[in-house]
């Protein structure tokens, strides 16, 4: 699937370069795509030989909870979402935004399916991991966003 995203990004780069006077969106999109690819590669590297391209959960299976998996539960999905956002920013048209919406909905559903499977097959300590580690938004980012909301609310009052 990543090969298609690379092709999509390269096609978008070419179209953006030909059709746009500003390269700011293109640079931002390429950066998001690259960050997403790095997140996915980090997750695959952490899983090593356990990595397969499908959801497989078996009774007694141990979750990987170290490395990037200590920060987010679904780093492969997070990386894919960042790649999709990067492609949408690069292309910046209605089709790419619609595809981003569809991709985000599919990724969200995959997260729910994986979480439900792991909750039913894993030990109580793993269930604690699933409840405490955020699905895709790292805690530092979500805390920073909450602080911003509180500050804005106080400035409004």
C-alpha positions, 0 to 999 in steps of 0.5 A: 500500500505504501508504494501507492502512497509514494506514487500518489505523493510523487504525482502530487509533487509534479502536479503542484510544481506545474500548477502552483506558484507557491511551494509552501504547501508542497514542502509541508505535505512532503514533510508530513508524508516523510514523518508518517513514513518514519513513524510507520518504519519505526513501528515495523522495526519494533515489531520485527518478525511479528509484523504482518499486513493484517490484523491477527490476534491469538489467545495468549499473544503478547502485545508490543508495548515498548518503543513507539508503542509506548507512546501510541497504540496504533503507530502504523495507522498514525503513520499512514494517516500522516502520509495521507494528510501529506498527500492531501496537502501536496495535491490540495484538491477536492479529490485528495480531501475526499480520499483523506476523509475516507482514509481517516474513517477506515483507519478509525474503524481499524483502530476500533476493531484491533482494540476490541480484539485485543481487549477480548484476548489479552491479559488484564495488564494488556487491557490496562495498556489499551486503556492508558496509552492513547490510540493515535494522538501522543499524550504530549500533543493532546496535553498541549492542545488542552492547555491551549484550549484552557488558555483561550477560554481564560482569555475569552472570559 
